[in-house]
């Protein structure tokens, strides 16, 4: 008995209840925040899948979709090989209460024929699951996640500030993190430098951090530079990156970073901590209105006025708070979201649990970025700090 009339009748009935969209329309809606679900079997997806699609086999759809996407109001687009199983999948989603559902006509075969973005099945399925909550954000989506994956962020210091910043930047999917630090892990670091572990005491901080970051997200490329920042290597170390996260703990290093970021037009996310207080700002030389680090500190303060953590002490969670704020600003810069802390200084008082924001305008007479700049070379920066 020929069952094709019954099958065709079933498909016609499904099409009367389920909207269909073309692959090009699906791609456009995906960019606007819709969730594209590839309901083919794992073996089928191994040969490739639409970029950014969530791989969820038809047989497991009803069991797992609520965990993957609990929001019944989000637009859902089902895709299979030819556009038939996706009709069944879309109907199942409707029965589960999802209100904005469509099937991709022609399925993956038509998607490929029209030359739409395809990624390898294994890694892309991993990305769709790994970044699922981030991909749900309309401000991020597939396009934003691709920008994160293409970004290169350099962090000076794998210590109190660099540790939390690096962990969350890696978790978010930054494509490359470059860690610069010449120190080794000490037991006194562990109460605040949470990227390290007791078993790695004595190891180079860059290598210890690399181990932790690769375990967290093997998709991220980790570059390590186990060397001290100097006048003769600073530009080489920073060049080619998109954002600089400042985790330095001394003024000479910060002045070198500030000068190099100005010359390279590299945005610098500044952070500092002492005892129970911290501060964060962004210095972006790409913007004409942005101050630089030396607008904040034209000259280094006396050592007694700015002791480091080993001298003054610091509450262990404080660098975590400030480092996460720095990571947030770095992600905003990469994604082009919101208003970065350019021209603003954010102070945090942990004891009072209070944030205070103050204006930090560009100083026309700043020795670092103003018309009256007097120090142009890195050796001048070092002499300035030594004199202070």
N, C-alpha and C positions, 0 to 999 in steps of 0.2 A: 504494500500500500504506500502510495506517495504521500509523505507527510509535509511536503513543501507548502501546499495551500494552507495547512493549519499553522505552520511556522510564519508564513507571510501574513496571515490574518492576525497572529499574535503581535508581530512587529508593527503592523498598521495600528493595532489597538494601543500599543505602547506609545507610538508617535503621536497619537491623539491626546495623550495625557502628559507626555514629557516633551519639553522644548528641545530643539536641536540647534546647535551652533556650528559654524565652520571652524576648522582649526585656526585660521587667522583670527576669527572673533574670539576664540578661546584664549589665544595668546594675549590679545589686547585686554581681555577681562582678567586674566591672570596677573598682568602688570598692574591692574587696578585693585588687586587684593583677593580675587577669587582663588579658591583652592582647586587645582587640577589634580585629579586622582586617576592614576593609571591602574586599572583593575585587571590587567593581564596577569598571568602567572609569573612567578619569579624567573623561571627559565626563559620566558619570552622577554622580560624586561632586561635580562642580562646582556642582550645584544644592543640595548639602547632604550632611552625613554625621553619624553619631552623634558627639556631643561626645567628644573624646579618642581616637577610633578611628584606627588606623594605616591609611592608604590604600595598598593594595598590590594591583594588578590581578591577577585570577586567572591570566592568562597569564605573569606574572612571579613568581608566588608561590614556586615551587620555586627559582628563581634567586636571589632576594633575601631570603628570610625568615631564613636563617641569619645574614646580616649584620645584619638588623634586630633579631633576637632569637635569640642562640645557646643560651640556656638551655632544654634539652629538658624541664625539669621545670615550667616556668611554664605556667599554664593559658592555652589559646588558644581564642578564640571567633571563628568565621568568620561573616561576615554578607554577604549579597548583596542583590538587589532583592526577591526573593520567598521565598528559603530553599532554592533548588535548587542553584545554583552553589556555595553555601556548603557543601553536603554533599560535593561533589566536592573543594572546597578543603580541607575538614577531613580527608577521606580522604588527600589528598596530604600533609598535615601528619603524619598518623599514619605514613605510609610513610617520612617523613624522620626518624622517631624521636621526635616530640613525643608525650608520653604522656597529657597531659590536654587533650583536644581536644573541642570541641562546635560544633554549627552552630546559628545563631539562627533558630528557626522563624518563618516569615513575613517574614524579612528587613527591609530598611529600610522597606518599605511598612507593615508592621505596627508597626515602631518609631515611625514618624510618627503613625500612627493612634492609638496609645496615649499620645501627647503626651510622649514621652520627649525628653531634651535633644538638640537638633540645632544644629550650627554650620555656618557657610558652608564650602563645600568647600575653597577655596583656602587661606585662613589657617589653618584647623584642621588640614589635612594638613601644613602647614608646622610647626605646633606639635608635632604628633605625632612628626615626624621630628626636629625641633630638640631637643626635650626627652626623647627616647626613653629615654636612660639614666637620667634623673631620674625619669621616670614609672614605671620598673620598680621603684623603691623602694616597698615597701608603705607606708612611713611618709609618702610623698609622694603618688604616684598622681595620678589626675585631680583629686580634690578638693583636694589640696595645691597642685597646679600652678595651679588656679583661685584659691586664696588668694594665691599669689605674684603672679598677674596683676592681682589687685585691690588689691595693697599699694602704698603710697606711702612711699618712703624718702628722707629728706633728708640730704645729705652736706655738712658744712661743710668746704670745702677740696677742691680738685681737684689736690692735690699728692702728696707721698710716700705718705700713708695713703689719701687719697681715690681716687687713681688705681687701685691694685689692687682696692680695695673696690668701686668703681664698675664696673670691668670684669667682675668675677665676679657682682655682683648683676644686671647687665644680662644676662649670659650665662645666669643662672638663670631669667630671665623675670619679674623684678620689674616690675610694671605701669608705675610712674612713678618716675623718679629726678630729684630736684631738686638741682642743684649750686649752691653758694653760694661765690663766690670773686671777689675784685676784682683779683687779680694777673694778670700777663702771663707767657707762657712765656719762660724764659731758658735759654740753653744749659747753664748749671750745674744746671738741674733734671733734665736728661734721663737722668742716670745712675741715677735712682731713680724718677722720675715717668713711668712707662712708658706712660701713656695719651697722652703728647704725642710730637711728632716734630720732627726738625731743621727740616723745611720750615715748621713752624708757630711757630718762635721769633718772639716779638713779638706773637703773637696772644693775645687774652684766654684765660685757662686754661679758663674755662667753655665757650667756643666750640670750642676745640681738643678738649676732652674730649667735647663733644657730637658732633663729627665722628667721633671714634673709636668712641663707643658706638653711634651709629646704624649705622655700618658693620658693627659686630659683631652687633647685633640690632635690625633695623628695627622689630620689634614693640613695643619699649619706648618709652614717651613720655619724652623728656628735657626738663626744664624748667631754664632757666639764670637765675641771679640774679647779675649781675655788679656786686656792690656789697659794701661792707664791713659786717660785722656791727656793729650799734650798739644802744644801749639803746632807741632809739625805733623800731627795725624788727625786733628779734629775734623777738618773738612772731608778728608778721605773716609772717615768713619760715618759721617752723617749724610754724605752725598747720595742721591738716588732714592731717598725716603720721602714719604708724604707727610709724616707728622713726627715730631720729636717729643718724647715724654721725659721731662727732667726729674730724675730721681737722685740728683747729686746731693751730697751732704757737706759741701764746702763752697766758699765763694770763688776761689780760683777756677774750679770746674764750671760753675755757673756763668762766670764772665766769658770763659771760652765758648760755652754753648751759645750764649747770647750773641757774641760777635759772629760766630759761624752761621747761626740761624739767620742773622741779618744778611750776610753775604750770599747765602744759599737760598734766601727767600723761603725758609722752611718754618712753618708754624711750630711754636714751642709751648707745650703745656707745662706750666710751672707749678710746683708744689713744694711745700716746706712744713716741717713739724718741729715743735719744741715743747716738752713737758706735756701740757694738756691742750695746746692750741696748735692750729694749723691754718694754712692759707693756700689758695689756688687762684691762678689767673691764666690767661692765654695771651701770648705775644705773637702776633701774626704779621710778619713783614710784607705780606701780599696786600695788606690793607693800609691805605694812606693814613687812616685815623688811629692805627694801632700803636700803643706805646711799646717800648722794649723793656727788657729786664733792668736796664740802667736808668730808665725813667723812674723805676721803683727804688733802686739802690744805685745812685750815681757813683758812690764810692763804697767800698766794703766797710761795714761797721767795725769797731774795735772788737777784738776777740772776746773780751769780757761781756760785751753787749749781745753777742750772738754765739753762745756756746753750742757745740754739737751735742748729739744725743748721748755720746759716751761721757760727756762732762755734766750735762744738765739732766739727763734722764728723759724718758718718754713713756707715756702710758701705751701699752702694747697695741691696743686697738686703734689708736689715733692714726698711725700711718696707713692702716687699712681703710679708714674713712676717707682720708685725703687721697690715697692712691685710687680708690674707686671713683672719686670725683674726677680725677685726672683721666681715668679710662673713659668715663662718660664724655668728657670734653673731646677726647681723641676720636671717639666713635662719631660724635656730632660733626667734627671737622671732616672726617672721611665721607660721611653720608650727606653732608651739606644740610643738616637739620638744625632747627631751632636757632637760638642766639648764643654763640659761644661767649666765654668770659673775656672778650676783648674790651679793653678800657674799663674793666671792673676787677676789683680785688675782693675775693670771698674769704672772710675770716671765720674760723670755726672755733668755738670755745666749748670743749667737751664737758667741763665741769658745770657750766650753766646750760648746756645743750642748746646753744644759740648760734645761729649764723648771722653774720653782719656783712652787708655788701657796701663797698665804698667805691667812688669813682676813681679811676686811674687814667687821667688823660695823657696824651702824648705831650712830652715836654719839648718845646721848640729849641731849647738850649741843651737838650740831653747830650752828654758826651758820647753816647753810643749810637743814637739814630737822628739827633737833631742837626740843625744847620751849623751849630757850633761844636760838632763832634771833634774831639782832639785826639782820641785814641783810635787809630785805624788798624793796628797790627795786633796779633795775638801775643807777641812778646810784651807789648805795652800793657795788655791785660794782666799778664803774670807779674810784671813789675808793680802795677797798681795794687794788686792783692798783697804782694810781699811787703809793700810800704805800709799797707793798712794793718 
